[in-house]
Amino acid sequence: MMRLQDDLRGLLAGDVCCDEITRHLYSTDAGVLSIRPAGVVFPKNTGDTVAVVRYAAENGLTVRLRGSGTGTVGESLGEGLVLDFSRYMNRLECTGSDFVTVQPGVPVQGLNTVLTETQQRQFAPLCGSELSTTVGSVLSRNAAGRRFLQYGLPRDYLLEAQIVLNGTIQTISQEHLPERAIITAAKLRTVPLPNRKAAAVLFFDSIEKAVRAVDVLLPFRLSLCELIDRRHSILMREYHPQFQRLLPVEAEAALCVELNAGNIAEPVDTDSVREHLREMLDSTQHRQNLCFRSIPVEIPEDFERFDLFLEKAERVLFQMRSFRPLPQFDNLTVPVSNLPAFLPELLDTFRRHSTTASLAGHIGQGQLRVFPLLNSLNKENILPRLTEEVYVLVARFGGTAGTPLIPPLDNGSNTRPGNGISPQLQLQLRWEPERAAEDVRRCNNCGECFRNDHRSRMCPVLRADRREENSPRAKVNLIRGILNGQLGLETLTLEQSKKIADSCIQCGRCRSDCPAQTVLVPSAFRLKSAYAAAHGLPLEDLFWSHLDTVLKWAVRFRCSVKVMMQNRFSRWILEKLLQLPQERQLPIPEKFLFLRRKRLRELFRRPYYTVPDGKTERVALFIDTYSNYFEPQLAEAAVRILEAQEVNVFVPLRQRPSGLLAFATGNRDVAERTAGHNTALLSDLIRQGYTVVALEPASASCLSQDYSCVLDGEDAALLSQNVIDFCTFLYQRIQRENWKPDFKPVNKKIGYHTPCRSNTAAGTPSAAEELLRLIPGLEVRHIERGCCGAAGMFGFKRRNYRQSLKIGMNLFRELRAADIEYGVSDCNVCRLQMEHGAKKKTLHPIQLLAEALELL
């Protein structure tokens, strides 16, 4: 392998990686197949691609192309060389009035975002995974998406392509595009955005009726027709409560349809389209007696919910815990006229193998996505026989089934914790295979972490730098490889493993944005802590993980610290020693800490378990590091707000900082000590009737979720169920007691940013935002532009400084708008980053609430 790497590095301007870790990361895609390549090449230009093709031909190696790795039948896998275009060949080269020229690694969603914002146009043919796939992948597979009925196939929009074929560069038109050509640049025709006026969701009491209804619906000139079966509906009701009332319990299947209303440049008459919709629903529901209920969609707000429903339904299967949906039959295509006869036989095939399957897909074009649901405990590998029978059945009905791969079953049972691992090394690295296996078992490698739209923030680092090693699934695959014995445990001690782990900034967005709800924070912590156990922590990580101790001394010498923060030479020294960038504005600690003030006040008070008259709700207030050292008046305001609402507030004086920075750096010793101390202290309060309320979502998330990485037992479980952040507690109390606080007008115009650690789904108002909207006179503008980029200590390190600003650039641009006076966020680190990037004062919701209650 090293010879191959040396040979290619002399021929290319791009990168070549033949190490074990990279080859392992590129051995899987979104399917179940695993093939380790000989090497991975990241070409920088067409010349690199030509050199790789010629080298492969001379040495008898195959060449596979890869974008985001979201294929399900192993298109990007092979034993030869893998060409990954997403790292360097991802530029939008030229834009015209009705065309665009791009390189193959450009994400489709990113391309359409640019076209929509600048020209109100789009590259129309979107495939099912358009939120994460690349242009090269769409064109090479000619993958039709859910709007095939309106727009057709992707290659219909290919005007011209630069390709590499047999080691030569050619420029050809779409009609002459060879099947095995490697596209290195493409000129694509763009179209105006669709004019959306009428859609509907139709419910059926049997899936056979839903399939028969397709022939009735197609003559009404649809732009999309999507099938959703009963299992999808059940899971949607369970995991997405906002759709519970819309989904009838008795529905066995649903069809989501939208009528073609032209585009915004040439719209069709709205009234005629909606009359067409009513005629279609009447024909299907009353005259044909196929569906028993329908929900029309005609206004913009309903279209947003319609799109969200389709998006959630497409991915809801991956949230199941007991069964793993296998994407083995992700692209079965049968002529629409044959579907009524084909479907019963398909279902019978699965029944004969005692296997449950879930159905969905672009039924209007005869395309089905069939997911066998296999229990993770099943040992019998039935997949090869099942695959063969299904493919024979599809061929008999005149259909196609994609690439007929029959891989070995990998349903999670192959994850063997501790298999072949040295006990001595395992003890040294404090490796816990059982815990690690539980962390990664849910991930299905779907590649949704590569998506780049406003409905998701996962993953901020990957959005800024689309490399496979930056992806959440890279951490999972690294751990999975060690558990399966494909990688040795010593892999955890390598610098490359540490770099992969450090690309996780502990934002926690995977908790809400991952379709399988795979939480990557524990996995990243285990990788970091194992490396630290082998090599120790660098000085800057020791500084951050012991920040509370550092700040205690900084307060004693506050004047000297203030002078040092303003001196260029001392800042240069801090940058060299602790990686603190000189450009970063750092806060100065206050003279008196909040907890120290509170300690003096509590000396002669009654014990905390005595509840004052009239105050029945008890709160144990958890103070974060920032509020304790840098802005104690914020904690004071929080206490006053709670006491004004007749809440018994107790501040445990022996509390320690949450330990979030220790988890972020992989300092396991500090994390365990902090978690153990706080858990023992707070669980005792919880048993006495207190609810733990943290001032920041990050602290609440750390207490309730991150502590499980290092702690077990009843106390840890009790704490995880009784921690809430301040704004959520206050908003829930207002809703529960059905009363509105006596807020005074606050005449300000603010831009609110939801912190990543709030675990609020992107685009959904958080509790803090809902609270702020209750204040009269306050104009709240929701800013959903992704992560701010700070992410705890990530953005405060020299090597990450520019990247952190790049991650938050879209947020800064919107925050700089003239109609926004202040930025607002309930995360103090986000506030620091927003002030630094947007040069605009940023407030905490507590400050505005206290002002509205006249407590300041």
N, C-alpha and C positions, 0 to 999 in steps of 0.2 A: 504493500500500500504506500509506503514511503517513497518507493521509486516512482510510482504513478504520480504522486504529489510533486516530486522534484521535476519530473518531466513536464508536467503541465504548467508549473509556475514559471518555467522558462519561456512558455509560449503565450501566456495570457497577461493582460493588464488587470484582470479581476482576481478574485480569491479562489483558492482551491483548498478544501479541507478533507483529509482522509483519516482523521483521528477517530477513535472508537466512539466518543460521545456524539460527534456530529453525525456519523454514519448511523448511530442508533436513533437519533432524533428524526432522521429522514427515512427511517425504515417503515414508517406507518403513515397513513393518511386518515380520512374520516371513516374508512371501512374497517374490516376485521382482518385484513391481510397484513402480513409483516414480512418484508424483504429488505435485507440490509444491503445498501449499495456499496460499490467499491470506493466511491468518492463523491463529493458534492462540489459542484463548480458554480460560482457566482459571476457570470460574465458581465463586463462593463459596457461592451459594445458588440456590434455585429461581427467584427473581426474575431473577437474571443469565441463567439459561437461557431464560426467557421473552423477555427483551430481545434476546438473540442471535437467537432464532428469528424474532422480528418484524422485526429489522433485515435478516436474510438474505432474508426473504420480500419486503420492500420493495425490495431491491437485486438480486434475482435470483441469490442465492448459495445453493449447497447447504450443508447442515450434516452433518458426519460426527462420530460419537461415538468416543471412544478411552479405553481404560483402560490396559492395560499394552502395547498394541501387539503382541500375540502372535497375531493373526489371520494366516492364510496366503493369503487370496484378496482382500485389499485392502478389507475391510469398513470400516476406519477411515481410508481414503485418499480424497481428493477435491480438486478445484480450488477449492472454496469455503472454508468455515470448519471447523476441527476443534475440537470441544469435548473437552477433556481433564479428566475428573472426578477423576483420581487425585491431583491436587495438593491440593485443598481439600475436595471433597465425598467424604470417605473416613472418615466417622465411624460408629461403631456407636451408634445413638441410644437404643435401648431393648431390654431383654432380659426375656422372660417365661419361664414354666415350659416352654412348648412353642412359643415363637415368638421372633423377633428382628426388630427394625426397623433397617435399614441404609441408608446412602447408596450410590450406584452405584459409587463409587471404592474401596470396601472390598475388599482382596484376599481371595479365597475361602479361601486357606490360613490367613491371619491370623484370619479370622472363625472357622474351625473350631478353630484352636488355642485361642482364648478359650473357645468353647463346650465343648470337650473338657476343659479344665482346671477350668472352673467348674461345669459341669452334666453332664458325661459324655454330651453330645449333639453333634449336628452338623447342618449343612445338607447333606443327603445327596447330591444330584445333583452329582457332581464330573465336570467335563469332562476331556479328555486333558491339558490344560495347566493343571490346577487349582492347581499350585504357584506360578504366576505371574499368572494371570488375575484379573479383578475380577468382583464380583457383577453389575454392570450388563452386562458382556459376556456372562456366562453366560445371563442372562435374555433379553437382546435376541436372541441367537442360538439360545436354547433348546437349548443344546449338551448332548447326553447323553454321559456319561462311561462308564468301563469297568464301572461298577456299574448300568448301565441295567436289566439283567435283574432286579435286586432293587428299585431305587428309581424307575425310570422317568425322566421328563423334568423339568428344573428348574422349568418353569412349573406343574407339578402341585403345587409347594410354595409357590407365590406366593399368599398370602392376600389381599393388598391392595397397591395401588401408587399412588403419587402420580406423575402423568405431566404432561408438557407436550405439548399437541396443538393445532396451528394457533394457537399463541401464547396459549393459555389453560391454566390449571392445573386438573386434574381428579383426583379420587380414585375409582378403579374397582377391581373385583374381577378375578381372573384370567380369568374367562370372557369379559369384555368388553375385554380388552387389545388395542388396535389394533396392527397390524404396524409402523407408522411412528411410534409414540409414543416419547417420550424419558422414560425412567424416572428420576425424581429422588429417590425414596425407595421402599423396598420392605419390606413386612411378610412375613416368610418363616416357614413352618412348619419346626420342627426335629424331629429324631427321635433316639432313643437310639443309641448306638454299636453297630455290628454285632457279633454274637457269632460269632467266627471259630473254627471247630473242624476243618474238613476242606477241603483243597485238593490239587491235584496238577499235575504237569507231564507231558504226554504227548508222545512223540516219534514221528514218522512218516517213512517212507522216501520219501514224495512229498507235495507240497502238495495234490494232488487228494484223497488219502486224508484229510488233515487237514480239508479242507472238507466232505467227506462225513461225517466223524465228528461234525460239529456237530449234525446232525439226531439222531444217536444220543445225544448228551450232554444236549441241552436238556431232555428229559423228566425228568431227574434234579434239576430245580429248582436251577439254577445262579444264583449272584450275579454272576459274571463269567466271560467266556470270551474269551481274548486269543490272537491268532495271531501267531507269530514265524516268519519264513522262514529259509532256510539262510544267507543273507548276514548277517542279524542274528546268527545263532549263531556264524558264523566270526569276526565282529568281536568278539563277546563273549569268545570264547576268547583272542583276540589282545590285547585291551585290558583285560580284567578277569580276570586269572589265577585269582581265587578261584572262578570258575565253570567252569574247564577240565574238571575231573573230572565235572561234572554234565552236560555237553553232549556227547552222542555225535558222533563225527566223521561218521558215516553219516546223521545226521538231516537231512532236507530241510526239515522244518517241525516246529514245536512248538505245542502248545496249552496255555496256562496257565488252569486252571479252578479255581473255588472254589464250594463248595456253600453254599446259603443256610441258615444255622443260626439265623435270627431275629436278635434284638438282645439287649443285656444286660438289658433290662427284661423281655423275654419270650423267654428262650432255648429252643431246641429241644433235646431229649434228645441228649446228646453221643454216646452209644453208637449210637443209631439213625442219626445223621448219618454217623458213621464207617463203619457197616455199609453205608450208602447209597453211600459213596465206594468201598468195596471192590467192591460190586456193579457200579458204573459202570465201574471199571477192568477188571473181569473181562469185562464185556460188550464194551468197546471193544477190549481187547487180545487176548482169547482167542476169544470167541464170534463177534465181527464181524471179527476179524483185521485191524484197521485200524492200530493203533499197535504198535510192536515193543518199546517200553519205557515205563515210567511211574515217576515218583517221587512218592510220597504226602507230603503236608505236614500234620502234625497237632499239633505242639507250638509254643509261642510263638517259640522261637528260630528254627525253620524258617520260620515266617510272616514274621519279619523279613527273612530271606534271600530269601524269595519276593517280598516287596514290593520289595526292593532289586534283584532280578533284573528285575522288570517295569520299574522306573524306569530302570535302565541300558540295557535293551534298547530302550526307546522312543527313546533319544537317541544310541545308539551309532553310527548311520550318520554323524552329523555329525563323527565323529573321523577319517573317511577323509581322506587327503591328495590322492590322484590324482583323485577324483571328488567332485562336489558334488551331494548329494541335493536335488532341487528339490521343495518342498512344494506342487506345483501341483495334485495330486490327493489332498489331505489329508482329504477328507470324501466319499468315494464310498459311497453307501448303496444296497444291492441286497437285495431280499427273500431271506431265508436259503434258501428252497426253490429259488431260481434261481441260487445261487452255484456249484454244481457245473458248470452249463453256461456261466455267465458267465466264470468265471476263465480257462479255456483260451483263449477268444476275446480276453480282455484281454491275456494274455501274448503271443498271436500278434500283436496290434496293435503292441506294443512291438518285437517281433522284426522286423516289416516295416520299422520305422524304424531298425533296427540300434541299438536302445537297450536297455540293461539297466535293469530296474526291481526294486525291493525292496518286499516286501509286509509289512504288519503291520496291526493294528487290532482293533476290538471286533467280532470275527467272530460272536459270539453274537447280535448285533443286526443283522448284515449290513453293518456299517460297515468300510470298508477305508481304510487310509492307504497310498497307492501313491506311491513316490518314484522318479522317473526319475533315473538316475545318469549325468550328463553330464560328460565330460572337460572340464577347464577350458581345454584348448587347442582345442576344437571351435569352428569359426567359423560353421558353418551353423546357422541358427536353425530347428530342426525343431519347436519347441514349439507354435507356432500350429496347424500341421496335426495334430500328435499330440493336442493338446487337443480339437480339433473331433471327431476320430474317437472318442476315448474317451468324450466326452459323448454322442455319438450312440449308442454301444454301451450305455452305462448306461441311457439312456432306453428303448432297445429291450427291456431286461430289467426294465423297470418300476422303475428306481431313480432317485435324484437325485444331483447332483454339486455342490451348493453353487452359488455365484455363478460363472457361466461367464466368467471373465476370461481373456483370452489376451494376456498382457503380452509386451513385448520381452524376449528372453533376456538375463539379466545373470548370467553364470556366472563372473565374475572376469576375463574377457578384456577387459572395458571399462575395467579399471583400467590407465591408460596413464601410467606414471611419467614425469614431466617434461613432459606434454602442455601446451603453451601457457604455460609458466612462464618468467618473465623470468630470464635467467641472472644478472643483477646482484643481484636480490632473492634468488634462490636461494643465491647465494654469501654474501650478507650474513647470511641466516638459517641458513646451514649446513644447508640442507634437502637430504636424501638420498632422492630419490623411490624409488629401487630398494629400499632398506632399508625405507622406510615401507610400500611395497606388499607386501613379504613379511610384515610384521608384521600387516597387516589382512586378508590374503587369506582366512584361515580362517574369519573370523566370518560367520555366516549370518543374523544379526539375529533369532535365534529367540526372544529375550526371556527366556531362562531365568535371566538375571542378576536378574530381578525376583522370583524365587521367594523364599519366606520360611518355610523349614522347617528342622528341626534337621539335615537331611542335607547342608546347604550353608551356607557363610558368605558366599558372593559375593552382592552386594558390600556391605560394612559401611556405607558412606556412603549407598548407595541404600536400604538397609533402614531407616535412620533418617529419610530424606527421599526419598520415592518420586517424584522428578522425572526426566523423560527425560534432562535434561542431566547428571544424576548417574550415569546408567547407563554401564557399560562400552561398550555398543554406540554410545553417543553419540560417544566418542572415535574409534571406528572409522569411523563415518559422516562425521565431520568430516574425517578424513584422506582417506577415500575420495572425498569430494566435491572435495577439492583435486586429487587425482590424476586424477579424471575431468574436471576442468575446470568442474564445476558451481559451484565456489567458487574465488575467486582466492587466490593464495598470500598476498596481503596479509591474508587472514582470520586468519592465524596471529599477526598483530601486534595483534589486537583484544583488549580486556579480556575480552570474552565468551568467547573461545577459552581464555584463561588460566583463567577460572573453571571451564570444563568440564574442563580438564586437572588443575586443583587438586583436583577431586573424586575423583581417583585417589590413594589414600593409600599406594600401592606395597605393599599387603599380599600380592600375588602369589597370592591364592586362585583366580584365573582359571586358573592352571596345573593345578589339580586339580579344580575344580568346574565349569568351562565345558564343556558337552557337546562343543564343537568344539575344545577345548583352545587357545583363542585367548588368547595372553599379552598383556595390555594394558599391562604396565609399560613396554616399549619405546615404545609409541605415546604414552603420557602423557609420557614423558621427552622425546620429540621435540617435542611441542607446547610443553612448558615451556621447553625450551632455545631453540626458535625465538623465543618471546616475549622471553626474556632477551636474545637476540642483538639484538633490535630496540630494547628499552627498558632493558636492564640489570636487575640483580637488586635488589630492595629490601633495606634494611639487615638485616632479620631473616633473609632467606634467605642473605645473605652471611655472617651470623653462624653459621648452622647448617652451611653448606657448608664453612666454615673452623673448625669446632668444635675440631678437634685443635690448631690453632695457638692458639686462645683458651684452651684448657685448659692448654697449656704455660705460658702467662703466669699463669694462675690459680693454678697450683701454686706458683709463685715468691712469690706474694702471698696465700698460703692464708689467713692470719689475717684479712687485710682482706676477702677474699672471703666468709669465714664471717660476719663482722660485717655485711657488706652484704646477705647473703641473709636475715638476721634483722631487718633494719631496714625499716620500712614505707615510709619516704620513698625509699630506694634501690630497693626493689621497685617502687614507683610509677614511678620513672624508667625502670627496665628494661622495665616494661610499655609505656610510651609509646615507647621507642626500639626495643625488640626483640620486642615483642608477647608477652613472657613473663607469663602471668597471675599476679597476686599470690596467688591461692588455691593455685596449684600448688606442692607441696613439691618443692624441687630438691635433689639430692644435693650434698655438698661433696667436692671432690677430696682424695685422700689426699696425704700429704706426699711419699711416695716412690712413683714409678710402678713398675709391675711390670717393664716393659722396661728401665728405668734400673737397677733392682736386678739384673736378669738380665745387663745389660751389664757391671756390675762383677764378677759371678761368672764370666763367660765370658772375662775378660781372659787368664787363664793356662791355659785349657782347650785340649784338642786340637781341630783343625778338625772341623767337623760331619760331614764325610764319613767319619770314622773310626768304625766300629761297634764298641762294646764287646763283649767275649766273651759269647756266650750270648744276645745281643739281635739278632734277625734282622729284626724288623719296624721300619721307620723311619717316624717321624711328624714332620712340620714343623707346629708348633702356631701357629695364627693367633690373635692376641689382639685382641678387639674393644675399642672405645673405653671402654666402661663398666668392663670388667675391668682395663684398664690404669690408668685414672685414679681410679676410685671404689671398686673392690673388688678390689685386687690379690691378696688372699688366695684369691679364687676361681680365678685362674689358677695360683697356687701349688698349690692342691689338685688341679687338673687334671693338672699335671705329676707330682705324687706318685702319683696314681691310675694313670697310664700307666706310670710307672717300676715301680710295684708289680706290674704285669702283664707285666713283662719286655719293654717297648717302648722302643726307642731314641728319645728325645724331643729334638728340636732346635727352639729358638725363634729364628727369623731376626730379628736385632736391627734390621735395616734396613727391616723391614716398615712399611707405613703403614696407617692405618685403611682399611676396605674401600671407603669412598667412597659408602656407601649414602645418606647425607644429601645429597651432591652430586647424585646421581641424582634424589632426591626433590624437590630444589629446581630442577632443570634447569640447574645450573652445569656446563656441558659442559667448560669448560677444566679445572676441578678434577677432574671425573670422568675425563677422558682422561689427565691426568697421573698420577692415582692408579692407574687401571687399568693403564696402561703400566708403571709402576714395579713394582707387585705382580706383574703377569704375568711380567715378565722375571725377577724374583727367584724366584718360586715355581715357574715352569716349569723352571728350572735344577735346583732341588731334586727335582722330580718325575722328571727324567731320571736322577737319581742314586739313584732307588728310594724316594723319600719320598712318603708320602701327606699331603696338606694337610688338617689337621683344625682346624676353626674352633670356638670355644667356643659360638657362637650360631648357630642356623639362619639368622638374617637375614644374618650375614656369609657363611656358606657359600652361601646363595642368591645374594648379590650377586656373589661371586667366580665362581661357576659359570655364572650366567645373565645378570646385568645387564651384565657387562663386554662381552658380545657386541653391545651397543648402540653401542659406540664403538671396538671392536677387531675386527680380522680376523686371520687367520694361524694358523700351526701352534701357536704358544705359547698363544694364547687357547683353541684347541680342546683342547689338552693339559690346561690348567688346569681347564676346565669338566668334564672327565671324571674328575678326580682330587681333587675337593674333597668333603668330607663333614663333617657337624657332629659334635661330640664324642660325644654320647650314641648316635647312630646307629653311629658307628665302634666304640664299646665293645660295643654290643649285637650287632652283626654278628660281631665277633670272638668273643664268647661262643658264639654259635650255630655259627660256623664250626669252632671248636675243640672244641665239645661239652663244655664244662666249666662248672661253676658256681662263681663266686667265693666265697671264704670270708667272707660277710657276717655281721656280728654283728647281733643284734636292735636295731632302732630303734623304740621304742614311741611312735609319733606317728600322728595322724590328719590326713591332708592332702587338700586338694582340688587336683587337677592340671588346669591349663589348657594346651591345645596351642597354641603360637604359630601365627599364620597363615602365617608364612614357612617353617614346617616342611614345607609341601606335603603334609601328611598329610590324606587325605580325612576330612571331618567325620564323627565317630562312630567312626573307626578309631583304635585305640590307637597312639600314636607310639612310637618306639624308647625315648625317655626314660621314658615311662610303663611300658613293658614292663620296663625296667631296674629301676625303683622297685618293681615288684611282686615282684622277686626278693629284696628285702630282708625278712627275717623280722621280724614285729612291726609293720611299717609298713602302715597301712590307707590304701589309695589310692582316692579317689573321683574318677572321671572327670567333669569338668564340661564339658559341651558346650553352651555358651550363646552361641556366636558370638565375634566379635572383642572384645578388651578396649577398643578405641577409641583407644589411644595412637598406634599406627602410626608409630613413629619420632618425627619432630618435629611431626606433625599435631596431636596432642593437647596439645602444649606451646605452641601459639599462642593468643593471646587470643580471636581470632574463632572458633576451633574448640573451645574449652575445653568449653562446655556440650554441644556435639554429641558430643564424644568420650566424655563421661560418659553421655550418652543411649545411645550405641552399646554401651557396656559395662555398662549397668544390670542386665541379666539375669544377667550373670556375677557382678556384685557381690552381688546378692541371694542367689544360691546359695552364694557364698563366705562369707557372713555366718552360715551355718547353725551352730548350736551344736555340732554333732558334728564340725566341721572346726576343727582347731587352727591349721594353717598353710596358706597358699596356696603352690603350687609351679608354676613355669614355667621353661623353659630359655631364655626371652627376658628380658633384664634390663629392657627398657623395659616389657614386660608386667608384670613384677614391681612396678615403680614405680607403674604405673596401678592394679594390683590393691590395693596397700597404700593408695593414695590413695582409691580408691573404696569398698573394703570395710573399711578401718581394721583390717587384720589382717596380721601379719607374714608376709612371703612369702619363700620360699627358692628356691635354684637346685638342680636335681637333683644337681649336682656336690657341693654341700655335704652332702647326705644320703648320697651314695655314699662320700664321704670319711669321714663319721662311721661308716658301716657297716663300712668297712675299717680303722677306728681310725687314720686318718691325720691327724686334726685334733688 
